[in-house]
């Protein structure tokens, strides 16, 4: 396939899977169609679309933005430039919340992005989930994903929890930005040049969003309310050091990926849990 060779020449990985996804998108067909019609010539229109998608990918545009979707927790989510592409590691947050005793109570997803977290939770828990984001694009995409998956997600535009009533939440979940501003040049170009800065960068040390959430969550959570956060560094736990039942979980590669804690004035238990 010419597309595979073009991608190989440009060192785009993985070339075969990428070429197949782009061709499926050009043809508006599923993978089984490619296998059963592998010898069929492409129409002129299909070549035009396929060639454009290959050019966009070679220029650094993520496949997910080209084909307009990304799978997360077994569901496809619409994505487009302006929202963070959902990552598999964020599924740790979902798994943890689904394992909590029911009912979980009133849940808010802070910084909804594509809606992967709040829509998944609404579908799995079969309850209404709140969501907030500063980005109008994120709210648009999340609203559409909620509609596609037929779930009840109530969305608000705001700067983190500034518009949330005091002591109104039982659980706050978030995948906030946590990349230090100075690390931008070292990122993959697909991330650096295409995904939204608002969802990636959080100040000189990458901790600004956590400090805001820690302060605002104290007011927004009910006594005994829980916070569940995606993290990228163990130092994040220092910000929540006086919360109760503070726990950090590692991913399979041994990197810190999730922090959870319960609102409280003093730390009753602090432990570091390796997954």
N, C-alpha and C positions, 0 to 999 in steps of 0.2 A: 504494500500500500504506500502510495507516494507520501501521504500525510505522515506516516510513521517515520519514513526516512528524513523528511524535512525536520521533524521534531528531534530526531536523533542528531542531525547535523547541528542543530541549535542547542543541543544538550538540555532539552526539556524532558524532565522525568515525571512520570513514567511514559515513554513515547507511545506504546501500543494502547494503553488504557485511555490516554488523553486523546489520541486520534479517534478511537472508537466513540468516546463521549461526544466529541465535536461532530463526527459524522452522524451519529444518532440524532443530534440536535438539528443538523442541516436537513436530514430526511424527515424529521418529526416521527421517528420510529424507535422501537425498543431494541435491545441487543439481540433478541432472538431473530429479528428481521435481518440483521446484518449477517448472522450465521446462515440463514436459509436463503439469502440472496447475495452471497458473497461474490458471485460471478457476474452479477448484473451491472451494466454500465450506468454511471450517474448521469442524470439529466443535466442540461446546461445550467438550469436554475440551482440545482443541488450543488454543482461545482462552484457556482458563484458564492453561495452561502458558506460552503465548507472552506473555500479559500479565504474568505473574510475571517472566519473563526480561527483558522490556523494562523493567519497574520496577527490577529489580536493576541493569541496565546504566545506566539514567538516574541511579541512586543512586551510581554510581561503581565498581561491581564489574566487574573485567575480564571481557571476553568469555570468555577461556580458562578462568576459574574457573566460569563459568556453564555452558559446554558440556562442561567437563571434559577438554579436550585442547588440545595445541599441536603443530604440526608442527616438526620439527627434523631437518635433514639427511635429508629425504625420508620420515621416519617420524613417525607420530603418537605423542605421549607423553601419558599420563594426568597431569593436574595437578589440584591442589586447593589451597584456602587452607592456608598453612603451608609451601609450597614455592615457590621462585622460578620464575617463568614463563621457559622457555628463550627466548633472543634469537638472532636470525640472526647477530649479530657473534661469538657464541661458536663458530660453525662454523669460524672462522679457526683455532682450536686443533685441531679435528679434521683439517682439511686439512693443517696443518703436520705433525702426528704421522703421518698416513698417507703423507706424502712421505718420511719417514725410512727409512734402510736397514732391511731386515728381517733377522732378527727384532729387534723393538724391545726385547724382554725383559719384565721384570715391571713392570707399570704400576699406579699407584694414582691414583685421582681423589679429591682432598681437598675435602670439602664437596659431596656428590653432588647435593643438591637433588632434582630430579625423576628424576635418573639419565640425563639427556640425553647427557652426555659419556661416562660409563663404558659405558652400554648401546650407544651408537653405536660406540664403539671396539671393544667386544666383538663386535659384529656385523660390522664392516668388517674387523677384523684376524683374526676367527675364533679368538680366544683368550680365556682367562679374564682378567678385569680385577678388581682390588681397588677397593673404595670405602669411604670413611669419612665419617661425619657425626655431629654432636652431636645433631641433631634426630631423634627417633623417627618423626615424620611423614615426613621426607625418606627415611629408610630403608624405611619402608612403601611409599611411592610408587615408589621406585627398584626395590624387590624386585618389585613388580607389573609395572612396565615391562619388567624383565628377563624375567619370565615370559611376558609377551605377545609379546615379540620373540624368545623362545627362545634366550637367550644365558646364558653363565655369568659372573655377577658375584658376587664374594664380599664381603659387606658387614660392616662393623664400626662399632659406636657408640663415638665418642671425640672428644676435643677436638683437632682437627687431627691431627698425627702423633705424639701423645704415647704411643700404644700400638703404634707401628710399630717392629719390630726394627731395630737399627742395620745399615746397609749392606745392606738387603734389597731395595731398589728400583733399577730401571734408569731409570725415568721417573716423575716426579711431575707431574700435570696438575691445574689448579684454576682455577675461576672464583670467587675469594673476594670477600667484601664489600669495596667500595672507595669508598663514599660517606662524606664527612665528616659527622659528627653534626649540625653546624650547617646543613647543606644540606637537611635534611629538609623545612622549610616550603616550599621552592621546587620540590619534586618534584611531578609530576602526582599528582592525588588517587588515581588507580588504583594507583599504586606506593606512595605514602605511606601510604594508609589500608588497603591490602589485602595487599600482599606482605610477607613476614616480615622484621622488623628484623634478625634474626640473619643473613640473607643479603644485607643491603643496607649496613649501617653499620659503620664500622671506626675509631671514635675521632675525635679532634679534626681530624686531617688526612686521615682515610680510609686510613691506612697500617698500622694495627695488625696486620691479618691478614698482610700481606706480611712484616712484621718477624718474626712468629711462624714463618711458613713458611720464611723464609730461614734462621733459626736451626735449626729442626727438620730441614729438608731436608738440611743439612750432615751430620747424623747418619744419616738414613734412606737417603740415596742411596749407591750404590756409587761408588767412584772412577770418574770419567768419566760418572756418571749425569746426566741432564738434567732441568731443570725447565721447564715450559711453563705460563704464567699469562696469564689475561685481565687487562688493566689499563685504567685510565681516565685516567692522567696520566703524562707522561714522567718525572716525579720519582721514580717507582717504581724506575727503573734505578739510582738512587743507593744503594738498599738492597742491591743485588746487584753493586756496583761491583767487588768483588774476585773475582767468579766468572769463569770462562773462557768465551770465545765468547759474550759478552753481546750480545743483539740485541733491538731494539724495532721492531715493525712497525706501520705506520699502516693504518687502514681506508681505504675509498674516499673518505671525507670528510676525510681528512688528520688524523684523531685517533689517538693511540696506542691500540692495541687488544690487543697481545700482546707479552709478554716471554718470551724463552727464554735459558737459560744452562746451562753445564755446571759441575758441582761441581768446584772447584779452589781452591787457596790463593791463586793470583795470577791476575790478568786477563792473558790472552795476547793477546786481541783485543777491542776495543770498537768497535762501529759502530752507527750509527743508520740503519735501512733504511726508506725510504718505500715503501709498497705501491703 
